[in-house]
Amino acid sequence: MLDEGVKARCTIFDRYVQALGDIEGVHFMLELEGTMSNRWLITLTIDQKALSVAPMDIINALAEENIEARPVWKPLHL
């Protein structure tokens, strides 16, 4: 059952990457070589200058469509 849940989350992640991955300024956190994410949390970063839109504007627009999104913490490596 756990494997099915992880597989479903990976499929959802792949859909997001297919739909949004070619947009300049949108960057997904991909897996490192030799690792496998459970995709518990799908995160992406956006370049506000490249997109000409603020992150909270995106979050608010998604909320209007009943899509949950929120800002996340800064990655430790940054």
C-alpha positions in Angstrom: 0.0 0.0 0.0 2.9 2.4 0.8 4.5 1.7 -2.6 1.2 2.5 -4.3 0.9 5.9 -2.5 4.5 6.8 -3.4 3.9 5.8 -7.0 0.8 7.9 -7.2 2.6 11.0 -5.7 5.5 10.5 -8.2 2.9 10.4 -11.1 1.4 13.7 -9.8 4.9 15.2 -9.7 5.6 14.1 -13.2 2.4 15.8 -14.4 3.4 19.1 -12.8 6.8 18.9 -14.4 5.2 18.1 -17.8 2.8 21.0 -17.5 5.0 23.6 -15.9 8.6 22.5 -16.4 9.2 24.4 -19.6 8.2 27.7 -18.2 11.2 30.0 -17.8 11.6 30.8 -14.1 9.9 27.6 -12.8 12.3 25.1 -11.2 11.4 21.8 -9.6 13.5 20.1 -6.9 14.6 17.0 -8.8 16.0 13.9 -7.3 19.7 13.5 -6.9 21.4 10.7 -8.8 21.0 7.4 -6.9 18.1 8.7 -4.7 14.3 8.3 -4.9 12.0 10.9 -3.4 8.6 9.8 -1.9 7.2 13.2 -3.2 5.6 13.8 0.2 5.9 17.5 -0.6 6.1 18.7 -4.2 8.1 21.9 -4.2 9.3 24.3 -6.8 11.0 27.7 -6.9 10.1 30.5 -9.1 12.1 33.4 -10.4 9.9 36.4 -9.7 11.7 38.5 -12.2 11.5 36.0 -15.0 7.8 35.4 -14.4 6.9 39.0 -13.5 4.6 37.7 -10.8 5.0 37.5 -7.0 4.8 34.0 -5.4 1.8 35.1 -3.2 -0.1 36.1 -6.4 0.4 32.6 -7.7 -0.7 31.1 -4.3 -3.8 33.3 -4.2 -4.8 32.4 -7.8 -4.4 28.7 -7.0 -6.5 29.1 -3.8 -9.3 30.7 -5.9 -9.3 27.4 -7.9 -9.4 25.3 -4.7 -5.8 24.3 -5.1 -3.7 24.3 -1.9 -0.3 25.9 -2.1 1.9 27.7 0.4 5.3 29.2 0.7 7.9 26.8 2.1 11.1 27.3 4.0 14.4 28.2 2.4 16.4 25.0 1.6 19.2 24.4 4.0 21.9 24.4 1.3 21.0 28.0 0.6 
